[in-house]
Amino acid sequence: MRIHQFKDYVEEMTFEHAIRIIKSYMGTDDLLAALKGFESRYVECVNGDEDAFYEYQRDYRFEISAFNVLCEGFGKLFAPKEKV
């Protein structure tokens, strides 16, 4: 799941930098656990509250960008093989 992000809050970063950000923010070296934990924390914090959504977007734009970079990268990794 990608997290919707406002254009002004998108931060460009490499895949490796995104890994460091998410692992550090979640306090674990387990990347999968960090991704799942971040997604759960996002859902719990926002929980349909529009004000919370805007605050989270503003306060955690680097972490959301990192999460989205990783989701995009893993999506390519696990995408079905293209037929030639």
C-alpha positions in Angstrom: 0.0 0.0 0.0 1.4 3.4 -1.0 0.5 6.2 1.3 -1.1 9.2 -0.4 1.2 12.2 -0.2 0.8 15.8 -1.2 3.1 16.9 -4.0 4.8 19.6 -1.9 5.8 17.0 0.8 7.4 14.4 -1.5 11.1 14.1 -0.8 13.4 12.5 -3.4 15.7 9.8 -2.0 17.5 6.6 -3.0 16.2 3.2 -2.1 19.1 2.8 0.3 18.4 6.1 2.1 14.7 5.1 2.3 15.7 1.8 4.0 17.8 3.7 6.6 15.0 6.2 7.3 12.3 3.6 7.9 14.5 1.3 10.0 15.7 4.1 12.1 12.2 5.6 12.6 10.8 2.2 13.6 13.8 1.3 15.7 14.4 -2.1 14.1 16.9 -3.7 11.6 14.1 -5.9 10.2 12.9 -4.0 7.1 9.7 -6.0 6.7 8.7 -5.4 10.3 9.6 -1.7 9.9 7.3 -1.4 6.8 4.4 -3.2 8.4 4.9 -1.2 11.6 5.0 2.1 9.8 1.8 1.3 7.8 0.0 0.3 11.0 1.1 3.4 12.8 -0.1 5.6 9.9 -3.5 3.9 9.9 -3.8 4.2 13.6 -2.8 7.9 13.7 -4.9 9.0 10.8 -7.9 6.7 11.3 -10.2 8.8 9.0 -9.5 12.0 10.8 -8.9 14.7 8.2 -6.9 17.0 10.6 -4.7 14.1 11.7 -4.1 13.2 8.1 -2.8 16.7 7.3 -0.7 16.8 10.4 0.8 13.4 9.6 1.6 14.5 6.1 3.4 17.6 7.4 5.2 16.0 10.3 6.3 12.7 8.7 6.9 13.7 5.1 10.4 12.1 5.0 9.2 8.8 6.5 6.1 8.7 4.2 8.4 9.4 1.2 10.7 6.6 2.4 7.8 4.2 2.8 6.5 5.0 -0.7 10.0 4.6 -2.3 10.3 1.2 -0.7 6.8 0.1 -1.7 7.5 1.2 -5.3 10.9 -0.6 -5.3 9.4 -3.8 -3.9 6.5 -3.6 -6.3 8.9 -3.8 -9.2 10.8 -6.6 -7.5 7.7 -8.8 -7.1 5.9 -7.8 -10.3 5.1 -10.5 -12.7 7.8 -11.2 -15.3 7.1 -9.4 -18.6 6.6 -11.6 -21.6 9.2 -11.1 -24.3 
